[in-house]
Amino acid sequence: MEGPEGSSQALAGPSAVLRARNTKPTEPGAQPKAVSPVKAWDSDGSSGSSENDPGAATVVPFDPVPPPRLLSVRSRAPATDGYNYDDAASTSGRKPAQKELRVCAVTWNMCGRKFPSNLEPMLAPLFGRGDDGDVVRGWSAADDGEDGIDTPCDILVVGVQEAAAMDGFVEGILSALGGDDEFVHLAGVSLEPGGWIQMEVFLRRELLPLVSDMRRDAVSCGIGNVFGNKGSVGVAFTCAGAELCFLNAHLAAHTEKVKQRNADYHRIVRTMFAPRVGSQNGNISSSNAVRKPKAKANAVAPADAPDETGALKPHTPIDPHRPTPETPSRFGGLLKRRAWTAAERFDMCVFMGDLNYRVEGNRRAVDVLLENDMMDVMLSNDQLGIEKAAGRAFSGWSEAELKFPPTYKLNRGTADVYDTSAKQRVPSWTDRVLWRTKTGGKVQCNDGADVYTSAKGIRTSDHLPVVARIKTTIFDANLAAIRGGGHPSTGSRSRLCSVM
């Protein structure tokens, strides 16, 4: 029922069940064990757990974080992105400040295999160490920089598909970043049932007190739009008044399933973080964070009783954590709000994952192209590029130039030997990272990505991880307050709009 952007109907089936990462149900009276040092805050300043719901994830308060170090704000020439700086100055009394923010994204299809104990090769391209496992062997990220790690990013988002057991994964990433003195685990989310699609968000520790409005969501695109083997998970939060969104997706497989992949994409961006009926002007902050496990989203409760005017209130969803649909569907789904799309409503949205778009052609021809370094011919037959150019999917999204070999399908344990099985799958760039900024928003990405490559040192799967670093600039009048050495109080974290 999905179609190109702008079509009139979008059918949303039963929702995926979402669970918080790194939390387990606890026995009555048992003390929950804190795995992450960070508490994920909802938009109202409270945690996403429920004392009355034994199935809800338990959120443990994090340890006190030391006051942030003074953050520098560099002045630059005024931007011409459509943002009304005069209005911002009239309300704040000062011109908006601006700060460069390095946003890094890693996507990896694990093929159901255990991740290696050393995850430093996955992040090696961010440290300028190349993408070859031989280059980084024996190297420790903590050895870089004059005072320890030379931080390669401000925000790191790692999305995995076909995930195996993930115990210790967060700790492994923190270790690869140089330890938790510099970085914190901000949030994690997985798509249930199955937990095949997961995402972890990491942040430079000194930026933590300046983050607010944490939200998480998930959309299933598996069989019947119920199973979690295909779909997406999302994390969104506010930085410096700029709303950032990160989506990790696994779209439909097989070369011939282009239309289904496009439909999966449209379903995800039209459903993820969609506001509920009653939210003010479609404000995404009105959408709740984590919905309860096994909540039913495909049914609507009877209308509430009339108020004093005699008018009926809007229908209330059985699950208050799901966006409310406007019209029930005889197909068992629910017609969503037509105006909503996560691709356009956030100041910046990053879409990563195993998108499964293939290179059109037969295996023998593609092998010849690879042997002769004729990647430009392969790229002209890349399904994602074709669909994007035609406006059928990912219209308006940006992607850095593909200068690395295809990341699928490899013989496990190798970085350059493609499928030698009887199926002889065509080498393709299935693993991608794209981004989009809102017109007139508070984020610019004029310089694009200075890193976009594969991590050849991770060879446990038939996919190689893909790593991107996007150079962004955030504009906000409140950033100027940081110049004076002040920092937000912890009591106002959930509403704070001043970060870099």
URFENRA-V957220 format. One record per helix or strand. SS is the DSSP state (H for helix, E for strand). FROM is the first residue (numbers start at 1). TO is the last residue. If there is no record, write none. Layout:
SS,FROM,TO
SS,FROM,TO
//
This chain:
E,11,12
E,17,20
E,41,41
E,47,47
H,85,92
E,97,109
H,120,127
H,133,136
H,141,143
E,155,161
H,169,176
E,183,192
E,198,204
H,205,210
E,211,220
H,223,225
E,231,239
E,242,250
H,258,271
H,280,282
H,284,286
E,300,300
E,317,317
E,327,328
E,334,335
H,342,345
E,348,354
E,359,359
H,363,371
H,375,380
E,382,382
H,383,390
E,398,398
E,408,408
E,410,410
E,418,418
E,428,428
E,431,437
E,443,444
E,449,455
E,465,476
H,477,483
H,490,495
//
